[in-house]
Amino acid sequence: MPIAVGYSHLFRGLTLEFDSEAGEYELHFADGSQSRAALLHDESGTPALQVDAYATAAGTAIPERLWTIVSTHRDRGRTRATLGQAL
């Protein structure tokens, strides 16, 4: 499932909206670059977003990262998740 990202990279405080039922996603960044991502949960149910490495359209290498999710809101099969820090 695709997730549109309005920037060329992810950052703390960014809110993403995606299909609640999918677990794997394709991130489509504003500069045309793409990456794969997976929604994970630890033993306590806390969510995080695992994002594969990718390169921006300008050629900047972005390493694989695990992003904490500091808040979520579900509505009609969609989730809005706000990113915390990258681990």
N, C-alpha and C positions, 0 to 999 in steps of 0.2 A: 504494500500500500504506500502511496506517495505522501510525503509531508513537504509542503512548501515552506522554505525558510527565506525570509525577506532580506537576508544578508549573505555574505560570502563565507561566513563562519558562525559557529555557535558561541555563546557567551553567557555568563552568569546573569540571571534575570530575564533571559529571553523566554517568551511563552510560545509553545508549539501547540498546534491543534491536529489531532489525528483520530483515526477510527479506533474505538476502544477495544474491538474484538481481535484485531490483528496483533501479532507479537513482533513481527519483522516488518521493517519499513525501508523505503528508499527516500533519502533526503535530497531534495532538489533546491540547490542554493540559488540566490538571485543572480550570481555571475555565470550561471550555466553549469557549474560543477555539481557532482553528485557523490553520494556515499551511501552505504548501507548502515542500518541501525537496528538494534533490537531492544525491546523493553524487557528489563530483567527485574526480579524481586529477590530480596534476601530472605533469610529464614523468618524474619518478623513481618514480612510483607512490604517492606519499604522499597519503592520503585527506584530504578536508575536506568539511564539510557546509554547503552554501549554503542559507540560510533566507530566504524572502520576508518582507517587512514584514507586521506584523499589529498588532492592538490587543487588549490583554487585556480580560477582562470588565469590569474596573474602568475601562476607557477609556485606559489607558496605551499610548501608541504605541511599538511596538518596531520599530526600523528594520531593513532588510535587513542580514543579516550573513553572513560567511563564518567558520565555526568550524573551527579545527584539530582533528584527531583524534589524541590522543596514544597511544591503545592500542586494539587490536581483538582480538577472539577469535571465531573461527567454529566453530560446532558444529551439525551436522544442518540445514544450510541457513539458519541464523540467525546474525546477527552482533551481538556486544555491542561497542559503541564508546564510549570515554570522551572527552568533549570537553576540548580545551585552551582556549586563549584565542581570543576573537573578533578577527578582523583588521579 
